[in-house]
Amino acid sequence: MDGTTPDGRGAVRPDRTALTKAFAASLTGTALEWYDFAVYSASAALIFPIIFFPESDPLTGTLLAFSTYAVGYVARPIGGFVFGRLGDVIGRKQLLVITLLLIGVTTFLIGLLPGYATIGVAAPIILVALRFAQGVAVGGEWGGAVLLSSEYGNPRKRGFWSSAAQIGPPAGNLMANGALAALTFALTEEQFESWGWRVAFLLSAVLVGFGLWIRLKLEDTPVFKALQESGDRPAAPITEVFREQRRPLVAAILSRIAPDVIYALFTVFSITYGVQKLGFVRSEVLTAILIGSAFQLATIPLAGALSDIVNRRLLYAVAAVGGVAWVAVFFLLIGGSSFGMLVLGVVVGLTFHSFMYGPQAAFVTEQFSLRLRSTGASLAYTIAGVFGGAIAPLMFTFLLDRTDSWVPVFVYIMAMGVLTVLGLALGRGPDPAEEASYVAQNLGAEQLSARES
C-alpha cells in the first residue's frame, strides 16, 4: 500500500501516512542539500584554502574558497530555470528524484577529489565544476520540496506544512557541523586536514539513499494531479512567469535576501571571524552553531505554524527587523571572546532567522498562480540566493579586511533588511480558498476533505 485511497471519482487522495511521507520526503531532500552546503561552507572557511589554494596568502585563500562557495549559489538560477519548470510540466516527484541524485553524487565526488599537492591546478578547477553542478541541482530542489509537503497538506495550514523544507537547513547544518565537530575532536589537526574533512562529504551517500527510498514510494501532489486533470499545465512556464508574474517574482526575491544574509553571518562568517579575529577555538564556534541549529529544529515549524494564525507578512517583517538589530548586539556580545556569549549570540540570531525562514516557503509559493508555482518559486529562490547568500560571505570578508571593523558589515546587513521588508510590502497574503476550490473542482470534494483533515 502506498498510503493513498481512491475517491469517488477515481482520483487519489492522500491519507495521513501519505501526508507524513510527503513531509519526510521534503525534509530529507533539503536536509541533504544543506548538509552538503554546510560541510562545504565550513570547509571553505577552514580547509579549502590549504588543500586547494595553498599558494595564496591567507586573505586571498579565504576569498577564493568563498568564491567556490558562491559558485554554488550562482549556479542555482540555472537549476531554477531547468528544473523549476519541470515541476510544473512533469510533476514534483520526478523532479525531486533527479535533483536528489545529482546533489548526492556531486557531494560524494568532492569528498574523493585530490588536492592541489596531488593534481595541481586541476584540483580547484574540478572543485568549482562540482560545486557548479551541485548548485544547479539545489536550484531545482527547493521549489519542488516545498510544494511536495505544502500541496499534500491543508492549504489553510500552508505555513506549517511548507516548513518541512525549511527545517532542512538547520537539520543539515546540525548533521554537518556535528560531523565536523566530532572529526575535529577525534582527530589531530594534521589528520583532519589530510583526510578527516573528506569523511563528512562521503557521508552524504547515506542521506541520498534514505531520501530516494521515501521519494520513490510517494505519489505526486493533489495540486499537480488537478493540473493534469484540467489540462492546464503551462507549455512555457518561464516565459509566463516573467511576462505575467513580475511583481510576485520581485516580491518573493526581495523577501529572501535578508534571511540568506543573516544565515550566512551566523553559520559561515562567524567561523572565520571567531577564529581569526577573536581567538576562539574552531570547535567552540562549530559547537555554538550546532546548538543554534538544534533550536531551529523547533523554532522553524513553530514560526511556520504561527504564520497560519497571525498575519504572515507582519510576522516575517518583525523578525527581519529584529534579526538585523540583533547583528549589532551579536558583535558586541562576542567582543570579549566569551564562549557563553558566543552561544547566546548565535542561538538568538538563528531564532530570528527561524521566524523569517519558517513562514518564507509559504509566502514565496503563495505569490504565484497554481499553474506556475514550481517555476516561480524556484526562480525566486535561486535568484535571491545570488544576491543574498552568495555575495554575503565575500562582502563580509572584504569589508572586515578593509576597515578592520564589524560596523560596515552591520550596515550592509541593515540594507539587505530594508530590501526584504520592501519585498514583503509588495507581496500578497494567503488565499487558501483558491487552491481548495481548484482541487475540489478537478479532483472532487473527497480529495478536498482529505487535505483539510
Phi, psi and omega in degrees: 000142182257009177083019178233159177224148181284146174265188186293343181254009179087359177285169181250126180244140184282140169264188185298327180295316179296321179296319177295320177298319180297318178299314181293320180295321178294315182294315184295323180296312180287333175297317177297315179306312184276339168300311180299314182290325179291317176299316180295318182298312180296320179293324178297327181279328192247326191243316188301324176301332180275317186281319188248344180228054189290339183273356182273157172286165186305316181295312182295322178299318178295316179297319179295319179295317177292332177295320176292329173297317181293330179304322178299325179283319181297326180286342185300318179302328177297317176297322178297319179291315186284307187271326181303316179294328180295329178297332177271347184254309183255348177116160184289319186296308182299321177303314186288331175294316180297311184293323179297316178298317182294318178298314183295317181295315182295320179295317179299318180293327176299322179295337180264352188292124176296155181274182181300323182295337183265313185238009175069217187294343177298331182299304179295331179294314179294322178302314180296320180296317179293321178296322178296313179297321177299316180296323178299316180295318180297326180299330178265344185288313191299310183301316179294320181295318178297315182290328181301314181279317185290326182278349170275332185270177177295124180298340177281352176240034184298325180302316180289308184295325178292336183291350177304313179292330182285337177290339181306314180302308178293326178295314178294319179296321179297313180294319182293310181289332174295316178296317180293320179296318179297317179294323180295318179290324187278334187246158172284167179302318181294317179295319180296316181289331182283309184215343186299321182296333182293328182302320181298324178288319183292334180294346180299336181300327180295315180295322179299314180299316180294316180297319179294321180302319180286314187291325181290339179271353188259142175274170181287169189284155177303324181294316179294322177297324176295322176297319178296315181298321183279344184071025188259016179292138184286144177276326181226073188297324181295314179300318181294321179298312182289336180272321189248345187234039185293312180297313176303321180295315179297316180299315181294319179298309183297325182296336185271345191292308182299315177301319178297316183293316180294322178296319178298323180297311188279338184248344181242298185293329181300332178294308180297312183296316182294319183281312188277327186259326187251352175081016175292151171285143183306317181296331179292316180293317178298322179294319178298318178294322178300314180294316179298321179292324178298318177298324183293337177301331178263321187286331179292307177295329175298314179295320178299315179295320180296326180290346173279344184259315179256178179297117186298315182293323179294315178302315179299313183294317179299319179295323179296314179296314179296321179296318178296314180298323182293334179303316178297317179298320181302311181295325177291321181296316187273359181298334180272005177060034176271127180297321179299318179291327176297313179298313179301314182298317181290317181298312181293319179300316180286337174291316174301319177300320180301321183280355164265315188286326179301309179281350190298315183299316179296315181300314183295311184292326183282358174285337190252154177295158184303319186284350181237016186299310184298313180296310182298313181295319180294318178296315180299315181299313186283320179294318178298324180300326179295315183276347179254275187294329183288315185279330189306307181300324177295316179295318179301312181296316181297312182294320179293320180292321182287325188247343184055034181216149179276350184299313177299327176298317179296317179299319178299314180295323178298319178297322178293326177296321178298318179298320181293317178298322176298317179298320178295323179293327180283336186282175178248160178276178182290151176223075184301329183296329181300311181290316182300318180295320182294315180295315180298321182292324187257339180240348176107159184294330181294324177298316178297317180299321180296322182286330183271002180282000000 
